[in-house]
Each structure stands twice: as structure tokens, then as C-alpha cells.
Amino acid sequence: MLRLFVGIPMPEAVVERLSSLAHGLPGARWVPPENYHLTLRFLGEIDEGTAHDVDEALDLVTGPSFPLTLSGLGSFGSGHKQHALWAGLVDSDPLLHLQAKVESALVRSGQPPEQRKYSPHVTLAYLTDTPPAKLANYMGANGLFQAGPFTVDRYCLYESVLGKSGATYHILQEYPLGGWGV
């Protein structure tokens, strides 16, 4: 079984900017810089045959490259139950269009539809018992974070391999953007 997701890799300059944020927050388990990405769709555990079907479906999804800018910080959860810190994005219709096309292709390939509303972000840290006041201070001090614009010229099928020190991500396939296709 393979644990897969579809995402957009971050360019090196953006990785450097994001990694500069990885300090000064108690209870944060920082995402390794090589794992920064923008998820388009999480697939979970699937067998190799299904992965092949997914690859074939994603190979048909094309579109133009587009600019993207990361902006601001946020968190998932509330109060003492906040569990993830993330960098947000400037609203991007081309990103939402690409995500919708990826979702449609995956459903056509036999994947169940995603039930959650798409919330584009780049996860920076997972939080455990981070005091809400410390998180609020951290986000206040770094809330004007911005990186980009950068050009999104591809998206990728990733494998997530779980290990003792967390997950590592491997790109299995890249799908270039720049054309107008499906």
C-alpha cells in the first residue's frame, strides 16, 4: 500500500523564507523544510493498481502556469486544542481551478470525493500543548509573513512514508503546467 497525496512543491526561495519561521514556539514540531508543499488532495492508503489509475487520471489534468503568493499565518483548532500552524495564501482563482480539476479527475478515477472544503495552506508545524497566548504572540510577531509571488509550473503525486521521526515525502510523478488542456 502507498500513502499518497497530490501537491505543489515550494521553490527553494520560498522554502528558505518558510524555514526562517521555524523557531520560538513551545510545543511546535516543525515540518522539515524539504517537506513544505501545498496539498491539492490527500488520497491516503491505496494499492499500486489504484495508484496507477490515479497517475493516469492526473496526467490528463493540464492548465496554465500561474503566480502564487504566500501571505499570513493561521492555525487549525482553537484554544488549547490548536494542532497545526500554517502559512496562508493570497486568494488565487487559478489555484482553486487547478484543485477542482484535480479533484474531478480523481473522482473519475474511482476515488471517493473529498468531504472537507478545500483550505489551501502550507503546514509549518504540528502543535502539542502550545499555550494559546504563546501562539497568539508568535502569530502576531510573524503575521505579516509573505513569500512570492512565485510561478506554479507543475504539481506532483507524492508518497508519504511514515517513520520514527515523522513522515518523509517523495515525488512519484510530476505533471507540468503551461498548456490549456482539460
C-alpha positions in Angstrom: 0.0 0.0 0.0 1.1 3.5 -0.8 0.2 6.6 1.2 -0.4 9.3 -1.4 -1.3 12.9 -1.9 -1.3 15.5 -4.7 0.5 18.7 -4.1 2.5 21.7 -5.3 6.2 21.8 -4.3 7.6 25.0 -3.0 10.5 26.7 -4.8 13.8 27.0 -2.9 13.5 30.7 -2.2 10.1 30.1 -0.6 11.4 27.2 1.4 14.1 29.5 2.8 11.5 32.1 3.8 9.3 29.5 5.4 12.1 27.8 7.3 13.1 31.2 8.8 9.8 31.0 10.8 10.7 27.6 12.4 11.7 28.8 15.9 10.4 30.3 19.1 7.2 28.4 19.6 6.9 26.0 22.5 5.2 22.7 21.7 5.8 23.1 18.0 7.1 20.1 15.9 8.4 21.9 12.9 7.9 20.4 9.5 11.3 19.7 7.8 11.9 22.3 5.0 12.1 19.5 2.4 8.5 18.6 3.2 7.0 22.0 2.6 4.2 21.8 -0.1 0.7 22.9 -0.8 -1.7 20.0 -0.8 -4.2 19.8 -3.5 -5.8 16.5 -2.4 -4.9 13.8 0.2 -5.6 10.3 -1.0 -4.4 8.2 1.9 -3.5 4.5 1.6 -4.1 3.0 -1.8 -2.8 -0.1 -3.6 -0.3 0.1 -6.6 -3.0 -0.6 -9.2 -5.2 2.2 -7.9 -2.1 4.4 -7.8 -1.6 3.7 -11.5 -5.2 4.7 -12.2 -4.6 7.9 -10.2 -1.5 8.7 -12.2 -3.3 8.2 -15.5 -6.1 10.5 -14.4 -3.7 13.2 -13.2 -1.8 13.0 -16.4 -4.8 14.3 -18.2 -5.2 17.4 -16.0 -3.4 20.3 -17.6 -3.7 24.1 -17.4 -1.6 27.3 -17.5 1.1 28.0 -15.0 0.2 30.8 -12.6 1.6 33.0 -9.9 1.1 32.3 -6.2 1.9 34.3 -3.1 2.1 33.0 0.4 0.7 35.5 2.9 0.0 35.5 6.7 -0.2 32.7 9.3 -3.0 30.8 10.8 -3.8 27.7 12.8 -6.2 24.8 12.9 -8.1 24.2 16.1 -9.0 26.6 18.9 -7.8 27.4 22.4 -5.7 24.7 23.9 -6.7 22.3 21.0 -4.8 24.2 18.3 -2.9 21.4 16.4 -1.3 23.0 13.3 0.4 26.2 12.4 0.3 27.2 8.7 1.2 29.8 6.1 -1.8 31.1 4.1 -2.1 32.3 0.5 -3.3 35.3 -1.3 -6.6 34.3 -2.9 -5.9 32.6 -6.2 -8.6 31.6 -8.7 -6.1 29.6 -10.8 -5.1 27.6 -7.8 -8.8 26.8 -7.0 -9.4 25.9 -10.6 -6.5 23.5 -10.6 -7.6 22.0 -7.4 -11.1 21.5 -8.7 -9.7 19.8 -11.9 -7.5 17.5 -9.8 -10.5 16.6 -7.6 -12.7 15.9 -10.6 -10.0 13.7 -12.2 -9.5 11.7 -9.0 -13.2 11.1 -8.6 -13.4 9.9 -12.3 -10.5 7.5 -11.5 -12.6 5.9 -8.7 -11.5 7.9 -5.7 -14.2 9.0 -3.2 -15.0 12.7 -3.3 -13.3 14.9 -0.7 -15.8 15.8 2.0 -13.9 18.7 3.5 -13.9 22.2 2.0 -10.5 23.0 0.4 -8.4 25.2 2.6 -5.1 25.9 0.8 -2.1 26.3 3.2 1.5 25.2 3.8 1.8 23.4 7.1 4.7 24.8 9.2 4.4 22.9 12.5 2.2 20.5 14.4 1.4 21.8 17.8 1.2 19.9 21.1 0.2 21.7 24.3 1.2 25.0 22.8 -0.1 27.7 25.2 -2.7 29.8 23.2 -1.1 33.1 24.4 2.4 32.0 23.1 0.8 31.0 19.7 -1.0 34.3 19.6 2.2 36.2 20.3 4.1 34.2 17.7 1.4 34.8 15.0 1.3 38.5 15.9 5.1 38.8 15.5 5.1 36.9 12.2 1.6 37.6 10.9 2.8 39.9 8.1 4.8 37.0 6.6 4.8 37.0 2.8 6.7 34.9 0.2 6.4 35.3 -3.5 5.0 35.7 -5.9 6.4 32.5 -7.5 5.3 30.6 -10.5 3.4 27.3 -10.1 4.5 25.4 -13.2 3.8 21.9 -12.0 2.0 19.8 -9.5 3.1 16.4 -8.2 1.9 13.0 -6.9 3.7 12.4 -3.6 4.2 9.3 -1.5 4.3 9.9 2.3 6.4 7.4 4.1 5.9 7.4 7.9 8.9 6.8 10.1 10.1 7.2 13.7 11.0 10.9 13.2 7.8 11.7 11.2 6.9 11.5 7.5 9.1 11.9 4.5 7.7 12.9 1.2 8.9 11.5 -2.2 7.7 12.8 -5.5 6.5 9.9 -7.6 5.3 11.8 -10.7 5.4 15.4 -11.9 2.7 17.0 -14.0 3.7 20.1 -15.9 1.5 23.2 -16.2 1.7 25.6 -19.1 -0.8 24.3 -21.6 -4.5 24.8 -21.7 -5.9 21.2 -21.9 -8.7 19.5 -19.9 
